[in-house]
Amino acid sequence: MLEDRYRRTARLLDEIRVEAEATAYRTGRTAFAERVMQALARVPRDEFVPTEHGYQAWANHPLPIGRGQTISQPFIVALMTDLIDPEPGDVVLEIGTGSGYQAAVLAGLVKQVYTMDIIGTLATEAAHRLSRLGYDNVEVRSGNGRRGWPEHAPYDAILVAAAAHSVPPALVGQLKPGGKLVIPVGEPGESQELLLLSKDAMGRVRERSVLPVVFVPLTGTAGG
């Protein structure tokens, strides 16, 4: 079983490397940092997908996890992680926990991960899963991601795994000077763009489009 997992993981990493090179003209990154790739390799993706999709766990595409949600394509997880240039001392906020896969990847790279999902059952299940697998630097809660998690702000980076109509101001406000925010923006079922926002030391924010993507919608309202 372990040998099979190792072989499938190696093949998945090779596919991600090929896709990174093919999309470099848009992303600006011909390859992802080796520590990001190794963090991805250490996460048993089959633990984060429903049993009926276990045979597809190592495929480089998204999979349904129930309740209308998905686990992201590994290439996109690697890209979003690489875009924030994670450092060991960083504190990161993730919006859209899902099954906990992205949070598990981040946990191997940074000091602390705070992750939230508006669907309470998903948040609860992800918390149990991450705890069972030994990710003790991840805290999960259920809540409205548009409002962020102000108690632990500011964050070195924020990753949003659901598409918003526009960038929620609360998330920009919870980003540290020097921090980075990665978020898909666009309409459900239509063209979306993965955006990278960088906040400088003076609090000014620069934005650039990275890649066309497709994500489930970010739900909830700014005030609720």
Sequence and secondary structure as in RCSB ss.txt:
>XXXX:A:sequence
MLEDRYRRTARLLDEIRVEAEATAYRTGRTAFAERVMQALARVPRDEFVPTEHGYQAWANHPLPIGRGQTISQPF
IVALMTDLIDPEPGDVVLEIGTGSGYQAAVLAGLVKQVYTMDIIGTLATEAAHRLSRLGYDNVEVRSGNGRRGWP
EHAPYDAILVAAAAHSVPPALVGQLKPGGKLVIPVGEPGESQELLLLSKDAMGRVRERSVLPVVFVPLTGTAGG
>XXXX:A:secstr
 HHHHHHHHHHHHHHHHHHHHHTHHHHS SS  HHHHHHHHHS GGGGS GGGGGGTTSSS EEEETTEEE  HH
HHHHHHHHT   TT EEEEE  TTSHHHHHHHTTSSEEEEEESSHHHHHHHHHHHHHTT TTEEEEE  GGG  G
GG  EEEEEE SBBSS  HHHHHTEEEEEEEEEEEE TTS EEEEEEEE TTS EEEEEEEEE   B  S TT 
